[in-house]
């Protein structure tokens, strides 16, 4: 992995999942940026990959865009807990993020995603121009799930199927491969008991579970996602 990223780790106590922090040492993602990174786990390797701070997509002029591509390869028996910080798109930002996971047989994945509506304290709620998030999960070389989320200023108005219905933050949790062997009813019951969020769970593939959480702030949404992952409790 090369600039502008830096990796810190492994960190953690003996016996715990080793944590690697990946950070962008610049001020954030700027107009015209085209960023790409790849992470590979060897057979049987176990790791938590996280970010120490939010990903900030800065304001852009008309027609300007930014793009980031992240690709993860998990060898047989590997396990990855991918837990980035929230994504904060500034006013006028146009951003596309593609995250791709390739899982070999026996590998397990838990991956989270949290999107904020902008710099809420600065009054920039849903003032970004366009946000396109794409997540692809490949199992043994075959595409199992492709999940796309398109957000723009119109989501602030609600009232239509597919928008946030008055909520400001959206989080997603992906369980794939060996990590997807969970009781769906148990996850649903667990989410329904959490205060301050609206959530749903589905199994679009026999080896993939997707949970989506809506809330009025980053904290309750992040807490709901973390509550589903024993390693973070």
GROMACS elastic network, one bead per residue, 0.5 to 0.9 nm:
[ bonds ]
;  ai    aj funct       b0    kb
    1     4     6  0.88224   500
    1     5     6  0.68006   500
    1     6     6  0.77255   500
    1     7     6  0.82037   500
    1    36     6  0.89835   500
    1    37     6  0.62059   500
    1    38     6  0.69164   500
    1    39     6  0.78492   500
    2     5     6  0.58979   500
    2     6     6  0.74820   500
    2    37     6  0.79479   500
    3     6     6  0.69638   500
    3    24     6  0.79735   500
    3    25     6  0.80683   500
    4    23     6  0.81754   500
    4    24     6  0.54314   500
    4    25     6  0.57391   500
    4    26     6  0.65192   500
    4    35     6  0.86509   500
    5    22     6  0.65573   500
    5    23     6  0.54730   500
    5    25     6  0.61232   500
    5    26     6  0.84623   500
    5    37     6  0.86515   500
    6    21     6  0.81180   500
    6    22     6  0.57597   500
    6    23     6  0.54259   500
    6    24     6  0.64849   500
    6    25     6  0.68141   500
    7    20     6  0.65875   500
    7    21     6  0.56260   500
    7    23     6  0.65984   500
    8    11     6  0.78297   500
    8    19     6  0.85097   500
    8    20     6  0.56110   500
    8    21     6  0.50512   500
    8    22     6  0.65564   500
    8    23     6  0.83110   500
    9    12     6  0.85205   500
    9    18     6  0.78310   500
    9    19     6  0.62618   500
    9    21     6  0.64344   500
    9    22     6  0.89722   500
   10    18     6  0.54664   500
   10    19     6  0.52565   500
   10    20     6  0.51637   500
   10    21     6  0.81459   500
   10    47     6  0.86328   500
   11    17     6  0.87593   500
   11    18     6  0.56353   500
   11    19     6  0.50310   500
   11    20     6  0.65312   500
   11    21     6  0.85412   500
   12    15     6  0.84724   500
   12    16     6  0.63432   500
   12    17     6  0.70709   500
   12    18     6  0.55155   500
   12    19     6  0.62500   500
   13    16     6  0.55440   500
   13    17     6  0.80966   500
   13    18     6  0.77625   500
   14    17     6  0.83610   500
   14    18     6  0.84398   500
   15    18     6  0.83690   500
   16    19     6  0.87742   500
   16   231     6  0.86627   500
   17    46     6  0.66511   500
   17    47     6  0.57534   500
   17    48     6  0.63242   500
   17    81     6  0.88157   500
   17   231     6  0.79518   500
   18    46     6  0.72717   500
   18    47     6  0.52216   500
   18    48     6  0.59933   500
   18    49     6  0.85927   500
   19    47     6  0.59940   500
   19    49     6  0.58483   500
   19    50     6  0.71699   500
   20    47     6  0.73522   500
   20    48     6  0.61534   500
   20    50     6  0.62900   500
   20    51     6  0.83046   500
   21    48     6  0.84024   500
   21    49     6  0.59106   500
   21    51     6  0.51677   500
   21    52     6  0.64125   500
   22    49     6  0.70581   500
   22    50     6  0.62285   500
   22    51     6  0.52568   500
   22    52     6  0.74385   500
   22    84     6  0.86739   500
   23    26     6  0.88343   500
   23    50     6  0.85934   500
   23    51     6  0.58389   500
   23    52     6  0.67249   500
   23    53     6  0.75397   500
   23    55     6  0.88186   500
   24    27     6  0.77024   500
   24    28     6  0.67443   500
   24    29     6  0.86432   500
   24    51     6  0.88938   500
   24    55     6  0.81231   500
   25    28     6  0.77919   500
   26    29     6  0.78965   500
   27    30     6  0.82680   500
   27    56     6  0.77372   500
   27    58     6  0.87134   500
   28    54     6  0.88785   500
   28    55     6  0.63042   500
   28    57     6  0.60328   500
   28    58     6  0.68763   500
   29    32     6  0.86717   500
   29    33     6  0.64451   500
   29    34     6  0.89150   500
   29    35     6  0.86927   500
   29    55     6  0.74815   500
   29    56     6  0.60837   500
   29    58     6  0.60417   500
   29    66     6  0.71406   500
   29    67     6  0.85578   500
   29    68     6  0.87375   500
   29    95     6  0.89611   500
   30    33     6  0.56399   500
   30    56     6  0.86736   500
   30    57     6  0.62726   500
   30    58     6  0.53933   500
   30    59     6  0.74904   500
   30    60     6  0.75104   500
   30    65     6  0.83149   500
   30    66     6  0.66475   500
   30    93     6  0.87806   500
   31    57     6  0.83878   500
   31    58     6  0.72313   500
   31    59     6  0.74841   500
   31    60     6  0.55827   500
   31    61     6  0.78743   500
   31    64     6  0.57740   500
   31    65     6  0.54345   500
   31    66     6  0.53903   500
   31    67     6  0.89782   500
   31    93     6  0.79714   500
   31    94     6  0.82213   500
   31    95     6  0.88294   500
   32    60     6  0.89307   500
   32    64     6  0.64955   500
   32    65     6  0.56486   500
   32    66     6  0.51222   500
   32    67     6  0.78428   500
   33    65     6  0.76195   500
   33    67     6  0.62166   500
   33    68     6  0.78131   500
   34    66     6  0.60815   500
   34    68     6  0.58553   500
   34    69     6  0.80790   500
   35    66     6  0.83538   500
   35    67     6  0.62987   500
   35    69     6  0.61833   500
   35    70     6  0.83588   500
   36    67     6  0.84921   500
   36    68     6  0.57211   500
   36    70     6  0.57969   500
   36    71     6  0.80223   500
   37    68     6  0.83568   500
   37    69     6  0.64957   500
   37    70     6  0.50733   500
   37    71     6  0.63452   500
   37    72     6  0.86038   500
   38    69     6  0.85331   500
   38    70     6  0.59355   500
   38    72     6  0.57416   500
   38    73     6  0.77879   500
   39    70     6  0.80432   500
   39    71     6  0.63590   500
   39    73     6  0.62989   500
   39    74     6  0.85648   500
   40    71     6  0.84686   500
   40    72     6  0.57440   500
   40    74     6  0.60024   500
   40    75     6  0.76997   500
   41    44     6  0.79852   500
   41    45     6  0.57946   500
   41    46     6  0.75220   500
   41    47     6  0.80781   500
   41    72     6  0.79936   500
   41    73     6  0.62380   500
   41    75     6  0.59290   500
   41    78     6  0.62780   500
   41    79     6  0.79079   500
   41    80     6  0.79106   500
   42    45     6  0.54064   500
   42    46     6  0.86817   500
   42    73     6  0.85509   500
   42    74     6  0.67635   500
   42    75     6  0.52214   500
   42    76     6  0.76686   500
   42    77     6  0.84972   500
   42    78     6  0.65627   500
   43    46     6  0.89713   500
   43    74     6  0.75827   500
   43    77     6  0.55576   500
   43    78     6  0.53913   500
   43   107     6  0.84892   500
   44    75     6  0.73050   500
   44    76     6  0.65033   500
   44    79     6  0.72383   500
   44   107     6  0.80776   500
   45    74     6  0.85178   500
   45    75     6  0.81000   500
   45    76     6  0.89168   500
   45    77     6  0.72300   500
   45    79     6  0.63454   500
   45    80     6  0.82802   500
   46    77     6  0.87038   500
   46    78     6  0.57132   500
   46    80     6  0.59586   500
   46    81     6  0.82532   500
   47    78     6  0.84590   500
   47    79     6  0.65156   500
   47    80     6  0.52516   500
   47    81     6  0.63384   500
   47    82     6  0.83837   500
   48    79     6  0.85350   500
   48    80     6  0.58487   500
   48    82     6  0.58398   500
   48    83     6  0.73043   500
   49    80     6  0.73843   500
   49    81     6  0.62361   500
   49    83     6  0.60946   500
   49    84     6  0.74516   500
   50    81     6  0.82366   500
   50    82     6  0.60450   500
   50    85     6  0.71760   500
   51    54     6  0.73486   500
   51    55     6  0.85092   500
   51    83     6  0.70711   500
   51    85     6  0.54634   500
   52    84     6  0.79938   500
   52    85     6  0.68418   500
   53    84     6  0.82919   500
   53    85     6  0.57600   500
   53    86     6  0.78019   500
   54    84     6  0.78923   500
   54    87     6  0.57845   500
   54    88     6  0.68394   500
   55    84     6  0.85009   500
   55    85     6  0.68001   500
   55    86     6  0.63539   500
   55    88     6  0.60844   500
   55    89     6  0.83238   500
   56    86     6  0.86200   500
   56    87     6  0.61364   500
   56    89     6  0.60068   500
   56    90     6  0.72826   500
   56   118     6  0.89456   500
   57    60     6  0.88940   500
   57    66     6  0.82040   500
   57    87     6  0.75999   500
   57    88     6  0.61405   500
   57    90     6  0.58355   500
   57    93     6  0.64513   500
   57    94     6  0.82847   500
   57    95     6  0.73764   500
   58    88     6  0.85569   500
   58    89     6  0.65098   500
   58    90     6  0.51266   500
   58    91     6  0.75504   500
   58    92     6  0.80966   500
   58    93     6  0.61235   500
   59    89     6  0.77419   500
   59    90     6  0.51314   500
   59    91     6  0.53007   500
   59    92     6  0.50498   500
   59    94     6  0.82196   500
   59   128     6  0.78019   500
   60    63     6  0.80870   500
   60    64     6  0.58086   500
   60    65     6  0.71496   500
   60    66     6  0.89489   500
   60    90     6  0.84192   500
   60    91     6  0.77492   500
   60    92     6  0.53608   500
   60    93     6  0.51595   500
   60    94     6  0.71186   500
   60   129     6  0.88481   500
   61    64     6  0.55363   500
   61    65     6  0.85243   500
   61    92     6  0.68824   500
   61    93     6  0.80329   500
   62    65     6  0.87216   500
   62    92     6  0.79409   500
   63    94     6  0.83634   500
   64    93     6  0.81156   500
   64    94     6  0.69337   500
   65    93     6  0.72029   500
   65    95     6  0.58235   500
   65    96     6  0.79912   500
   66    93     6  0.82035   500
   66    94     6  0.63804   500
   66    96     6  0.64780   500
   66    97     6  0.86149   500
   67    94     6  0.86662   500
   67    95     6  0.57575   500
   67    97     6  0.58153   500
   67    98     6  0.80397   500
   68    95     6  0.80820   500
   68    96     6  0.64565   500
   68    98     6  0.63328   500
   68    99     6  0.83434   500
   69    96     6  0.84624   500
   69    97     6  0.58814   500
   69    99     6  0.59358   500
   69   100     6  0.79716   500
   70    97     6  0.79234   500
   70    98     6  0.62464   500
   70   100     6  0.62507   500
   70   101     6  0.85299   500
   71    98     6  0.82323   500
   71    99     6  0.58795   500
   71   101     6  0.59468   500
   71   102     6  0.78441   500
   72    99     6  0.80271   500
   72   100     6  0.61921   500
   72   102     6  0.60895   500
   72   103     6  0.83674   500
   73   100     6  0.85648   500
   73   101     6  0.60884   500
   73   103     6  0.62720   500
   73   104     6  0.80364   500
   74    77     6  0.79466   500
   74    78     6  0.56248   500
   74    79     6  0.71948   500
   74    80     6  0.75824   500
   74   101     6  0.76522   500
   74   102     6  0.60431   500
   74   104     6  0.60162   500
   74   107     6  0.62253   500
   74   108     6  0.79543   500
   74   109     6  0.84038   500
   75    78     6  0.55188   500
   75    79     6  0.87002   500
   75   102     6  0.84588   500
   75   103     6  0.65832   500
   75   104     6  0.51805   500
   75   105     6  0.77080   500
   75   106     6  0.82697   500
   75   107     6  0.65061   500
   76    79     6  0.89334   500
   76   103     6  0.75779   500
   76   105     6  0.52590   500
   76   106     6  0.52167   500
   76   107     6  0.52260   500
   76   108     6  0.89344   500
   77   104     6  0.76988   500
   77   105     6  0.70653   500
   77   108     6  0.72260   500
   77   178     6  0.85546   500
   78   103     6  0.84554   500
   78   104     6  0.82953   500
   78   106     6  0.72794   500
   78   108     6  0.63374   500
   78   109     6  0.84669   500
   79   106     6  0.88649   500
   79   107     6  0.56925   500
   79   109     6  0.58245   500
   79   110     6  0.81741   500
   79   178     6  0.84258   500
   79   179     6  0.82414   500
   80   107     6  0.83010   500
   80   108     6  0.64493   500
   80   109     6  0.50128   500
   80   110     6  0.62785   500
   80   111     6  0.77989   500
   81   108     6  0.86028   500
   81   109     6  0.61110   500
   81   111     6  0.58453   500
   81   112     6  0.83669   500
   81   231     6  0.88029   500
   82   109     6  0.77399   500
   82   110     6  0.61716   500
   82   112     6  0.63040   500
   82   113     6  0.88645   500
   83   110     6  0.82440   500
   83   111     6  0.60414   500
   83   112     6  0.53259   500
   83   113     6  0.72702   500
   84    87     6  0.85333   500
   84   111     6  0.84632   500
   84   112     6  0.68486   500
   84   113     6  0.66676   500
   84   114     6  0.79220   500
   85   112     6  0.89328   500
   85   113     6  0.77294   500
   85   114     6  0.70183   500
   85   115     6  0.89948   500
   86   113     6  0.70476   500
   86   115     6  0.55333   500
   86   116     6  0.65461   500
   86   171     6  0.88400   500
   86   218     6  0.75113   500
   86   222     6  0.87081   500
   87   113     6  0.81616   500
   87   114     6  0.62656   500
   87   116     6  0.59399   500
   87   117     6  0.87390   500
   87   118     6  0.84364   500
   88   115     6  0.65208   500
   88   116     6  0.52276   500
   88   117     6  0.67215   500
   88   118     6  0.50640   500
   88   119     6  0.67560   500
   89    92     6  0.82134   500
   89    93     6  0.59389   500
   89    94     6  0.81222   500
   89    95     6  0.79380   500
   89   115     6  0.83782   500
   89   116     6  0.72909   500
   89   117     6  0.68869   500
   89   119     6  0.74917   500
   89   126     6  0.85668   500
   89   127     6  0.84151   500
   89   128     6  0.60140   500
   89   129     6  0.89095   500
   89   130     6  0.89415   500
   89   131     6  0.79091   500
   90    93     6  0.55454   500
   90   117     6  0.84528   500
   90   118     6  0.52607   500
   90   119     6  0.63334   500
   90   124     6  0.69845   500
   90   125     6  0.87654   500
   90   126     6  0.86467   500
   90   127     6  0.71001   500
   90   128     6  0.56566   500
   90   129     6  0.88510   500
   91   118     6  0.70439   500
   91   119     6  0.81631   500
   91   124     6  0.60670   500
   91   125     6  0.82214   500
   91   126     6  0.76326   500
   91   129     6  0.70299   500
   92   127     6  0.62918   500
   92   130     6  0.78842   500
   93   127     6  0.81933   500
   93   129     6  0.53288   500
   93   130     6  0.65667   500
   93   131     6  0.77941   500
   94   128     6  0.68422   500
   94   129     6  0.54152   500
   94   131     6  0.59114   500
   94   132     6  0.82840   500
   95   129     6  0.84937   500
   95   130     6  0.63608   500
   95   131     6  0.50853   500
   95   132     6  0.62913   500
   95   133     6  0.83430   500
   96   130     6  0.83101   500
   96   131     6  0.60309   500
   96   133     6  0.59165   500
   96   134     6  0.78381   500
   97   131     6  0.82193   500
   97   132     6  0.63419   500
   97   134     6  0.61533   500
   97   135     6  0.83350   500
   98   132     6  0.84085   500
   98   133     6  0.61865   500
   98   135     6  0.59462   500
   98   136     6  0.78917   500
   99   133     6  0.80437   500
   99   134     6  0.62107   500
   99   136     6  0.63816   500
   99   137     6  0.86818   500
  100   134     6  0.82303   500
  100   135     6  0.57637   500
  100   137     6  0.60534   500
  100   138     6  0.77455   500
  101   109     6  0.85012   500
  101   135     6  0.79810   500
  101   136     6  0.62507   500
  101   138     6  0.60297   500
  101   139     6  0.84570   500
  102   136     6  0.84859   500
  102   137     6  0.62519   500
  102   139     6  0.62121   500
  102   140     6  0.74176   500
  102   141     6  0.70145   500
  102   142     6  0.87595   500
  102   143     6  0.88119   500
  103   106     6  0.80060   500
  103   107     6  0.57152   500
  103   108     6  0.73147   500
  103   109     6  0.79225   500
  103   137     6  0.76770   500
  103   138     6  0.59921   500
  103   140     6  0.59803   500
  103   141     6  0.76090   500
  103   176     6  0.82423   500
  103   177     6  0.71093   500
  104   107     6  0.56605   500
  104   108     6  0.87976   500
  104   138     6  0.84813   500
  104   139     6  0.62045   500
  104   141     6  0.74680   500
  104   177     6  0.84989   500
  105   108     6  0.87781   500
  105   139     6  0.72564   500
  105   140     6  0.58648   500
  105   177     6  0.76103   500
  105   178     6  0.85471   500
  106   177     6  0.67357   500
  106   178     6  0.59609   500
  107   139     6  0.89547   500
  107   176     6  0.83084   500
  107   177     6  0.58245   500
  107   178     6  0.58468   500
  107   179     6  0.80172   500
  108   175     6  0.76910   500
  108   176     6  0.58730   500
  108   180     6  0.75956   500
  109   174     6  0.74560   500
  109   175     6  0.56292   500
  109   176     6  0.50225   500
  109   177     6  0.64133   500
  109   178     6  0.73418   500
  109   179     6  0.57478   500
  109   180     6  0.79366   500
  110   173     6  0.71389   500
  110   174     6  0.56404   500
  110   176     6  0.66689   500
  110   179     6  0.66588   500
  110   180     6  0.83951   500
  110   229     6  0.80310   500
  111   172     6  0.81817   500
  111   173     6  0.56984   500
  111   174     6  0.50589   500
  111   175     6  0.66940   500
  111   176     6  0.86369   500
  112   171     6  0.72538   500
  112   172     6  0.56103   500
  112   174     6  0.63244   500
  112   222     6  0.89855   500
  112   225     6  0.74058   500
  112   226     6  0.88533   500
  113   170     6  0.82321   500
  113   171     6  0.54394   500
  113   172     6  0.50788   500
  113   173     6  0.65213   500
  113   174     6  0.86626   500
  113   222     6  0.89955   500
  114   169     6  0.72656   500
  114   170     6  0.58491   500
  114   172     6  0.65053   500
  114   173     6  0.89442   500
  114   218     6  0.75861   500
  114   221     6  0.77753   500
  114   222     6  0.72651   500
  115   118     6  0.86126   500
  115   168     6  0.88133   500
  115   169     6  0.58283   500
  115   170     6  0.54311   500
  115   171     6  0.63064   500
  115   172     6  0.88959   500
  115   218     6  0.81634   500
  116   119     6  0.79538   500
  116   120     6  0.84105   500
  116   125     6  0.85666   500
  116   126     6  0.87409   500
  116   168     6  0.67779   500
  116   170     6  0.69571   500
  116   171     6  0.88850   500
  116   217     6  0.78291   500
  116   218     6  0.69002   500
  117   120     6  0.70887   500
  117   124     6  0.76535   500
  117   125     6  0.51640   500
  117   127     6  0.77575   500
  117   128     6  0.79221   500
  117   156     6  0.89114   500
  117   168     6  0.58202   500
  117   169     6  0.62675   500
  117   170     6  0.87218   500
  118   121     6  0.88028   500
  118   122     6  0.85695   500
  118   123     6  0.83129   500
  118   124     6  0.54627   500
  118   125     6  0.51365   500
  118   126     6  0.60548   500
  118   127     6  0.69960   500
  118   128     6  0.70470   500
  119   122     6  0.53749   500
  119   123     6  0.65300   500
  119   124     6  0.50958   500
  119   125     6  0.64000   500
  119   126     6  0.88523   500
  120   123     6  0.51283   500
  120   124     6  0.54439   500
  120   125     6  0.52864   500
  120   126     6  0.87646   500
  121   124     6  0.74839   500
  121   125     6  0.85941   500
  122   125     6  0.82178   500
  123   127     6  0.88223   500
  124   127     6  0.54242   500
  124   128     6  0.79228   500
  125   128     6  0.80883   500
  125   153     6  0.85141   500
  125   156     6  0.81939   500
  125   168     6  0.79927   500
  126   129     6  0.82754   500
  126   151     6  0.88321   500
  126   152     6  0.68684   500
  126   154     6  0.79548   500
  126   155     6  0.75498   500
  126   156     6  0.63204   500
  126   168     6  0.83150   500
  127   130     6  0.89967   500
  127   152     6  0.78145   500
  127   153     6  0.57011   500
  128   131     6  0.75432   500
  128   151     6  0.88711   500
  128   152     6  0.65620   500
  128   153     6  0.64997   500
  129   151     6  0.85954   500
  129   152     6  0.58067   500
  129   153     6  0.66146   500
  130   150     6  0.74186   500
  130   151     6  0.59864   500
  130   153     6  0.76170   500
  131   149     6  0.78912   500
  131   150     6  0.57531   500
  131   151     6  0.50292   500
  131   152     6  0.62386   500
  132   148     6  0.72585   500
  132   149     6  0.57884   500
  132   151     6  0.64979   500
  132   152     6  0.88641   500
  133   147     6  0.81093   500
  133   148     6  0.56845   500
  133   149     6  0.50851   500
  133   150     6  0.65309   500
  133   151     6  0.85116   500
  134   146     6  0.71450   500
  134   147     6  0.57681   500
  134   149     6  0.65116   500
  134   150     6  0.87723   500
  135   145     6  0.79851   500
  135   146     6  0.57621   500
  135   147     6  0.51409   500
  135   148     6  0.64635   500
  135   149     6  0.88516   500
  136   143     6  0.72351   500
  136   144     6  0.77391   500
  136   145     6  0.57678   500
  136   147     6  0.63822   500
  136   148     6  0.86856   500
  137   142     6  0.84327   500
  137   143     6  0.60366   500
  137   144     6  0.56556   500
  137   145     6  0.52140   500
  137   146     6  0.64759   500
  137   147     6  0.86563   500
  137   176     6  0.78153   500
  137   208     6  0.84642   500
  138   141     6  0.56858   500
  138   142     6  0.51535   500
  138   144     6  0.53940   500
  138   145     6  0.71879   500
  138   146     6  0.89207   500
  139   142     6  0.53228   500
  139   143     6  0.64207   500
  139   144     6  0.61759   500
  139   176     6  0.83596   500
  139   177     6  0.72048   500
  139   207     6  0.83574   500
  140   143     6  0.85173   500
  143   146     6  0.74715   500
  144   204     6  0.83168   500
  144   205     6  0.64563   500
  144   207     6  0.82650   500
  144   208     6  0.77662   500
  145   204     6  0.70534   500
  145   205     6  0.70700   500
  145   208     6  0.76484   500
  151   154     6  0.77930   500
  151   155     6  0.65830   500
  151   163     6  0.82698   500
  152   155     6  0.59969   500
  152   156     6  0.82476   500
  153   156     6  0.59729   500
  153   157     6  0.81665   500
  154   157     6  0.58155   500
  154   158     6  0.76518   500
  154   163     6  0.83696   500
  155   158     6  0.57246   500
  155   160     6  0.87953   500
  155   162     6  0.87056   500
  155   163     6  0.52969   500
  155   164     6  0.61202   500
  155   165     6  0.78220   500
  155   166     6  0.82496   500
  156   163     6  0.80505   500
  156   164     6  0.73341   500
  156   165     6  0.78726   500
  156   166     6  0.65806   500
  156   167     6  0.80649   500
  156   168     6  0.77761   500
  157   160     6  0.85581   500
  157   163     6  0.83921   500
  157   164     6  0.85827   500
  157   165     6  0.76589   500
  157   166     6  0.71621   500
  158   161     6  0.82041   500
  158   162     6  0.87386   500
  158   163     6  0.57923   500
  158   164     6  0.61907   500
  158   166     6  0.58607   500
  158   167     6  0.87344   500
  159   163     6  0.75887   500
  159   164     6  0.87432   500
  159   165     6  0.62715   500
  159   166     6  0.84919   500
  160   163     6  0.60709   500
  160   164     6  0.86979   500
  160   165     6  0.76152   500
  161   164     6  0.86024   500
  161   165     6  0.83930   500
  162   165     6  0.83430   500
  163   166     6  0.83902   500
  163   167     6  0.89561   500
  164   167     6  0.52524   500
  164   168     6  0.70851   500
  164   169     6  0.82440   500
  164   170     6  0.78877   500
  164   214     6  0.71986   500
  165   168     6  0.87634   500
  166   215     6  0.88856   500
  166   216     6  0.84070   500
  167   170     6  0.78475   500
  167   197     6  0.88763   500
  167   198     6  0.88253   500
  167   214     6  0.60909   500
  167   215     6  0.53487   500
  167   216     6  0.53687   500
  167   217     6  0.84158   500
  168   214     6  0.73624   500
  168   215     6  0.61789   500
  168   216     6  0.51280   500
  168   217     6  0.65893   500
  168   218     6  0.87050   500
  169   213     6  0.82341   500
  169   214     6  0.57559   500
  169   215     6  0.53219   500
  169   216     6  0.59571   500
  169   217     6  0.57878   500
  169   218     6  0.62405   500
  169   221     6  0.71600   500
  170   212     6  0.71918   500
  170   213     6  0.57027   500
  170   215     6  0.66039   500
  170   216     6  0.88850   500
  170   217     6  0.88919   500
  170   218     6  0.83252   500
  170   221     6  0.71157   500
  171   211     6  0.81932   500
  171   212     6  0.57480   500
  171   214     6  0.64196   500
  171   215     6  0.84411   500
  171   218     6  0.86337   500
  171   221     6  0.61769   500
  171   222     6  0.71941   500
  171   224     6  0.88547   500
  171   225     6  0.73265   500
  172   210     6  0.70418   500
  172   211     6  0.55945   500
  172   213     6  0.62297   500
  172   214     6  0.89633   500
  172   225     6  0.75002   500
  173   209     6  0.80631   500
  173   210     6  0.57030   500
  173   211     6  0.50498   500
  173   212     6  0.65516   500
  173   213     6  0.84154   500
  173   225     6  0.65160   500
  173   228     6  0.86993   500
  174   180     6  0.84228   500
  174   208     6  0.71191   500
  174   209     6  0.58721   500
  174   211     6  0.66508   500
  175   178     6  0.83490   500
  175   179     6  0.55233   500
  175   181     6  0.84877   500
  175   182     6  0.89016   500
  175   207     6  0.79884   500
  175   208     6  0.55880   500
  175   209     6  0.50021   500
  175   210     6  0.64494   500
  175   211     6  0.85794   500
  176   179     6  0.54056   500
  176   181     6  0.83011   500
  176   207     6  0.55536   500
  176   209     6  0.64576   500
  176   210     6  0.86969   500
  177   180     6  0.55297   500
  177   181     6  0.76467   500
  177   206     6  0.88771   500
  177   207     6  0.51117   500
  177   208     6  0.65544   500
  178   181     6  0.60577   500
  178   207     6  0.74411   500
  179   182     6  0.73913   500
  179   207     6  0.82231   500
  179   208     6  0.83723   500
  179   209     6  0.88987   500
  180   183     6  0.88334   500
  180   203     6  0.88753   500
  180   206     6  0.82224   500
  180   207     6  0.55150   500
  180   208     6  0.54845   500
  180   209     6  0.58334   500
  181   206     6  0.88058   500
  181   207     6  0.71248   500
  181   208     6  0.84562   500
  181   209     6  0.86561   500
  182   185     6  0.89247   500
  182   186     6  0.80930   500
  182   187     6  0.79941   500
  182   209     6  0.84265   500
  183   186     6  0.52997   500
  183   187     6  0.65581   500
  183   188     6  0.89059   500
  184   187     6  0.51547   500
  184   188     6  0.62602   500
  184   189     6  0.86696   500
  184   201     6  0.73328   500
  184   202     6  0.76968   500
  184   203     6  0.79382   500
  184   209     6  0.81680   500
  185   188     6  0.50939   500
  185   189     6  0.61424   500
  185   190     6  0.85162   500
  185   201     6  0.89668   500
  186   189     6  0.51812   500
  186   190     6  0.61044   500
  186   191     6  0.86815   500
  187   190     6  0.50329   500
  187   191     6  0.61976   500
  187   192     6  0.86002   500
  187   201     6  0.74696   500
  187   211     6  0.88106   500
  187   228     6  0.71251   500
  188   191     6  0.52049   500
  188   192     6  0.61153   500
  188   193     6  0.87011   500
  188   199     6  0.81603   500
  188   200     6  0.69919   500
  188   201     6  0.63980   500
  188   211     6  0.89932   500
  189   192     6  0.51572   500
  189   193     6  0.63917   500
  190   193     6  0.53919   500
  190   194     6  0.68866   500
  190   227     6  0.83299   500
  190   228     6  0.78138   500
  191   194     6  0.53351   500
  191   195     6  0.86362   500
  191   197     6  0.82719   500
  191   198     6  0.81739   500
  191   199     6  0.64579   500
  191   200     6  0.78770   500
  191   201     6  0.88572   500
  191   213     6  0.87332   500
  191   224     6  0.69832   500
  191   225     6  0.88460   500
  191   227     6  0.84443   500
  191   228     6  0.81122   500
  192   195     6  0.78808   500
  192   197     6  0.83910   500
  192   198     6  0.77955   500
  192   199     6  0.72708   500
  192   200     6  0.87501   500
  194   197     6  0.67498   500
  194   198     6  0.87359   500
  194   220     6  0.88179   500
  194   224     6  0.68563   500
  195   198     6  0.86024   500
  195   220     6  0.80466   500
  195   224     6  0.88654   500
  196   214     6  0.87998   500
  196   215     6  0.63938   500
  196   216     6  0.75229   500
  196   220     6  0.66218   500
  196   221     6  0.84009   500
  197   213     6  0.65363   500
  197   214     6  0.55682   500
  197   216     6  0.76203   500
  197   220     6  0.68275   500
  197   221     6  0.66839   500
  197   224     6  0.76836   500
  198   212     6  0.83487   500
  198   213     6  0.57262   500
  198   214     6  0.50737   500
  198   215     6  0.64616   500
  199   211     6  0.71005   500
  199   212     6  0.55224   500
  199   214     6  0.61780   500
  199   215     6  0.87802   500
  199   224     6  0.88832   500
  200   210     6  0.83961   500
  200   211     6  0.56830   500
  200   212     6  0.54473   500
  200   213     6  0.67010   500
  201   209     6  0.71750   500
  201   210     6  0.57408   500
  201   212     6  0.64865   500
  201   213     6  0.88971   500
  202   205     6  0.89073   500
  202   208     6  0.85890   500
  202   209     6  0.58268   500
  202   210     6  0.54280   500
  202   211     6  0.64834   500
  202   212     6  0.88058   500
  203   206     6  0.66411   500
  203   207     6  0.78105   500
  203   208     6  0.57927   500
  203   210     6  0.62829   500
  203   211     6  0.88476   500
  204   207     6  0.83524   500
  204   208     6  0.63304   500
  204   209     6  0.66919   500
  204   210     6  0.75162   500
  205   209     6  0.72494   500
  206   209     6  0.80923   500
  211   225     6  0.82733   500
  212   225     6  0.87031   500
  213   221     6  0.62427   500
  213   222     6  0.88698   500
  213   224     6  0.74588   500
  213   225     6  0.75676   500
  214   217     6  0.87986   500
  214   220     6  0.89372   500
  214   221     6  0.65316   500
  215   218     6  0.74762   500
  215   219     6  0.87542   500
  215   220     6  0.65503   500
  215   221     6  0.56728   500
  216   219     6  0.86411   500
  216   220     6  0.75323   500
  216   221     6  0.79581   500
  217   220     6  0.61135   500
  217   221     6  0.66975   500
  217   222     6  0.87766   500
  218   221     6  0.53924   500
  218   222     6  0.59202   500
  218   223     6  0.84304   500
  219   222     6  0.52168   500
  219   223     6  0.59970   500
  219   224     6  0.85600   500
  220   223     6  0.50400   500
  220   224     6  0.61053   500
  220   225     6  0.87070   500
  221   224     6  0.51255   500
  221   225     6  0.63597   500
  221   226     6  0.86556   500
  222   225     6  0.51898   500
  222   226     6  0.61069   500
  222   227     6  0.85462   500
  223   226     6  0.50582   500
  223   227     6  0.60241   500
  223   228     6  0.88972   500
  224   227     6  0.51650   500
  224   228     6  0.69072   500
  225   228     6  0.55725   500
  225   229     6  0.72036   500
  226   229     6  0.53154   500
  226   230     6  0.78458   500
  226   231     6  0.84494   500
  226   232     6  0.57757   500
  226   233     6  0.66773   500
  227   230     6  0.70887   500
  227   232     6  0.72107   500
  227   233     6  0.60693   500
  228   232     6  0.84058   500
  228   233     6  0.82290   500
  229   232     6  0.56978   500
  229   233     6  0.67360   500
  230   233     6  0.52530   500
